[in-house]
Each structure stands twice: as structure tokens, then as C-alpha cells.
Amino acid sequence: METERGIRRRLEGTVVSDKMEKTVVVEVSRVQRHALYGKTLHRRKRYKAHDQANDCHAGDRVRIVESRPYSREKQWRVEEVLERAR
């Protein structure tokens, strides 16, 4: 979904918390090489994402997309559920 202000960022991650109403916490992991030593580093960051339908649960793989601010910490929304948890 493009806007006149640019292309929205999309990230894939795992839902780690669904205890809030219409909000999930998504943990996004990435692999990075150390600039000097070349060691592989595993980095992770948590994003609060808006889940309008309240249908995401802990363990689900989801895609989140940048959107308007919903609150002080929530500027992402769940675009789709890629894989359900068992």
C-alpha cells in the first residue's frame, strides 16, 4: 500500500503477548554481522501493533505494517497472520 509520502515499512515477527485489547506485542528478529569482527549477531526488537479483529494469539507469525499513530507506543498494525500457533 503506497501513499504519497512514501512506501510503508513491513516487518515479519512472532506474537509474544496478546493480553491487551486490540493490541499485540510482536517480536521481530534479525541477523546482523559485526562490522569489525564479522561475528553473527542475533538482534530482536518488540513492536506494539494494532489488531482490530483481536484474532492474533501468542506464537502466531504475523506481518505488521507501519501506520498512523494509534497511541504513544503503537504505530504499527497487523496486516495478516502468516502462520497460526499450534
Helices and strands as residue ranges (DSSP letters): E 2-3, E 6-7, E 10-20, E 23-33, E 40-50, E 61-66, E 76-83
